[in-house]
């Protein structure tokens, strides 16, 4: 959507955060802004640090990067960059793979993009912990990376979903060039999370453990 409607993407992802940042500064209230690993270009095979110069390579990434720039020096703003976000709700990689696993015998998934999945519930708990500490005079403005721990490719992630989700669908590795998408994704988007752990004493779960938890929650929701 962003690649086809660049003006709207910049208005939503950069313009509105800029306005909210001005309101937060004027009223002296805390603002939490969610950003993305897309702002990194992924050309280096080292975990990305918050202090790195953004190198966005798509319209979506540039609009999100501009939003970060609007807010990064605001003393009332915390920016949390996350990656590969999924949950048991809505349309995302997890629910999509489970649907495919129930209807097809095989699926091709890219193996040359490396990063870390982030379970939505884990991110929500991390944000609530930051908010709680901020309410206790522990507010630390700035940019922070957050994803689950560990490293995998989309192929690895899909394979684990089929395994833990008890699907017989075979996952075949393919290259990014064989599955073109409108927005270019960074080839390597693993993020260094030492800063958020040290600033807010947050425990970050391993991605496979969180995937199992998401699948268990999905089953529980079916029973309700």
RAHU-V896939 format. One record per helix or strand. SS is the DSSP state (h for helix, s for strand). FROM is the first residue (numbers start at 1). TO is the last residue. Records with the same first field share a line. If there is no record, write none. Layout:
SS->FROM-TO  FROM-TO
This chain:
h->6-27  37-39  59-71  93-103  120-138  154-164  176-178  194-200  207-223
s->31-36  48-48  77-82  85-86  106-110  114-115  118-119  142-145  149-149  152-153  170-174  188-188  191-191  206-206
